Amino acid sequence: MSDSPAQIRLDKWLWHARFFKTRTLSAKTVSGGHVRVNGTKVGKPAHKVGVGDTLTFAQGRDIRVVRVVAPGERRGPAPEAQQLYDDLTPIKDSVPRSPRYEGKGRPDKKERRQIQLFKSGPLE
């Protein structure tokens, strides 16, 4: 075999790093064309990835960007899996935006008074 030990199948690496619960699910995601390796779309789960490759894929509602640090030998516990990659995903605000700020939601008492004054004309 001429394959270097620093390379591993893409679907297997995603499974080892615990991004997907099953290897079949990771293979379906890759074959569906939802994973990019170094900016190029990959359609085969058997695509080899090695140390230094950058992967971009969707996980839930988020887009994950990770750099491969180690190929991984087994699907171990979560702390071991987190050592296989560097997370490059931009940090998003974890505080949900207030619906009042967006102009939605129920008016408070002061706003109800202003609405009532606006609905009733100045002559009433």
N, C-alpha and C positions, 0 to 999 in steps of 0.2 A: 504494500500500500504506500502510495506516495503522498497521502494527505498528512499535513503537519498536525501535531496534537493540539495546536492553538486554534484550530478551526472546528466548528460544530454546526450541525444543521440549525437553521433559523427557528423552525417550529420547536425543536428540542430545547434550544436555549431559552426561548420565551417561556416554555413550560418549567424549565429548571429555575428560572428567575422569578417564578410565581406570578407572572402577569396574567396567565390563564390557568383555569382550574384543571383542564385536561389537555393532553397533547393534541387530541383530535380538534378541540376548539381552536387551539393556536394554529394548527395546520389549515383549518377552514378560513381563518382570518387572513393568513398569508396567501392562500390560493385565491381568495376573493380579491386580492390586489389592494388590501388595506394597510400594507406595511411598506415603508421605504427604508432602504439601506443606503446610507451616504447620499440621500437625496434622490435615488432612483427607485422607481416602483418595482417590487419583486412579486412574482406570481407563483413561484415554486417553493413549497415548504422545505425542499432539500437544498436551498441556497445556503452556501457556507458563510458564516460570519466569524470574525476573529477579533482579537483585542484591538481596540481603537475604532471600530466601526460605530457609526451613529445610526440608531434606529428611531423611526418616527411611526407611531401607530395610534389608533384610537382605542381607548379603554373606558368603557362607559360613555359618559358625556365629555370626557376630557381627552385632549391630545397629549400623548406622552412622548417625550424626547429623551432618550437614554444613550449613554456611551458604554459599549461593552468593555469591561475591565478584565474579566476572566471568563474562560469558556465554560466552566462548571462541569463537574463529573457526575453529580447526582442531584435529584430534587430533594434538598434538605430542608431544614427549618427556615423560617423567615429571616432570622438574622444572617444565616449563611447565604441565603439567596440575595440579600441586599448588598452583599459584598461583590456580587458579579457585575454590578453596573454603577455608573454615576448618573444621577437623575439631573437632567438639564432642563426639565420642564419649568417654564416661568411660574413663579408663585402668584396665585390669584388671591384676591381678597376673600377671606373666609367669612366675613360679616355679610349677611344678606342685606340687600338694599331695602330700605323702608318703602313700603307702598305709598306712604304719605308724601315722600319726596318725589315720587313719580307722578303725583297728581291723582293717585287712585286712593281708594279706601273711603271710609265713612267720614263725613265732616264732623268736626267738633262743635261745641255749643256756639263759639264765637262765629265760626263759618256759617252755621245754620241761621244765626241772626242776620248776617250780611246777606244771605240768600233770601231770607224773608223780606228784608228791606228792599232788595232788588226786585223781587216779584211784585210787591205791593208798590204802587206808584207813589209819587210825592204828595198826591191829593188825598189819599186815604187816611 
